[in-house]
Amino acid sequence: MRGKFITLEGPEGSGKSTQAKTLIRRLAGCGIEAVYTREPGGTAIGEAIRNILQHNQAGEAPCERAELLLFEASRNQLVEKVIRPHLKKGKWVICDRFMDSTTAYQGYGRGLPVEEIQAINRFTVNGVSPDLTLLLDLEVSTGFERIAQRYLALGESADRFEKEDRSFHERIREGYLKLAAAEPKRFRIIN
């Protein structure tokens, strides 16, 4: 029996990682084995790509289409090495971001053609799609207040995406809401 695949999406600072880990603990309490993973990342190759994308590890920011393709490469590796095998074993997979992030960030945020991104997403996931997507929605300003508090407490600094201007993040939030409206059976919006 195939496991369930749940993704958490949302703007920066919306609490995706926190809620994903809380969900896994709750499922464990119900006797359901669940695996946590994230995008980009979740595999050795994915984590290397994450460092390039978020922390400019290569010393230069990727061009918009290269950025898109790096996210897709990380996703395909994650699907084939982690998500699909666990689902086949009947385990649940909880993923902090997935293909909707790419559509929101590179499509609505960067302005690349959404339809083309969605076609590339379908090719990349090769038949694996979320059973449920939880969209953690909040005002962009609130998310950035949370991020600032987190970095102050940890002594860290913002990543490349968090340094983008607020209008970029407003477009992303609007994009997420459009995606949720287009697929109401899969998405649940949580304020």
Secondary structure by P-SEA (a helix, b strand, c coil): cbbbbbbbbbcccccaaaaaaaaaaaaaaacbbbbbbbcccccaaaaaaaaaaccccccccccaaaaaaaaaaaaaaaaaccaaaaaaacbbbbbcccaaaaaaaccccccccaaaaaaaaaaaaccccccbbbbbcccaaaaaaaaaaaaaaacccccccccccaaaaaaaaaaaaaaaaaccccccccc
